Amino acid sequence: MKRIYTLLVCAIFCLGLYAADSSQANKDAAQEKKDKYTFGDFFDALDLPTVLGAGFTPNGIESATFNSAMRLGWRHHKNYGTFVYITYDTHSNSYDSLYISGSNVCKGEVWYNEIGMSVGYRLPLVKDIRKFYENPYFHPWDFYMSIQPGISIATVKNMELYYPSLDDMISGAPLNTVMYDMQDVDHVVPTLRFSAGVEWFIFPNFGVFAEASYAQHLMPTIIEQAAINKGEIKNPSGPITISVGLSLFFN
């Protein structure tokens, strides 16, 4: 009987050790699974901001403008830390008394399409930032800064003679009247944009932000080159814009 009790005690002790090892193994497996970055984590970190704003060019050779932009972003953490954006921005300006190279139009409108990739960092606006980084938590406010290399495509119109086609001749269109056609003249320059803003999360997956930015043209645009040739400016610059936007997340 004593031997049976001894065997039972040993069996219970062995089962306890096995259960403890299994529990620790399960914890380790769960922690490993949690630490593993999945496609779902990447998808949840995607951001789809839409931006509207207004701006002006400091050198004064172009009019004020309204801009709109679409972005696709990824954030390491939703409201703090590093982020990356791919941006497509468009705006238009008018100009006057500038003779554009490759064009015989000296007054009109120029359209800008800008494409770039920005890298930046979000700083949480909390009372104790050291304590926040020790134990991060969701908070509604953050401040961010970014730098964005890219390109700007300036498009102006060039007036060209219009030559009637065979269909025009058949239709009886008047052929003795001088007619003109407007053709696009494109010019691409590298840019570097600096941005800073404040963001407010109304809900965990929806926020609004206000942003100020400046885009430096690293080479003169087609409009700036005309102004340089005329002696109105010496160096290229770029627009200063004030914008507001919405931050939208999948989760």
Secondary structure by P-SEA (a helix, b strand, c coil): caaaaaaaaaaaaaaaaaaaaaaaaaaaaaaaaaacccaaaaaaabbbbbbbbbbbbcccccccccccccccccccccccccbbbbbbbbbbbbbcccccccccccbbbbbbbbbbcccbbbbbbcccaaaaaabbbbbccccccccccbbbbbbbbbbbbbbbcaaaaaacccccbbbbbbbbbbbbbbbcccccbbbbbccccccccccccccccccccaaaaaaaaaccccbbbbbbbbbcbbbbbcc
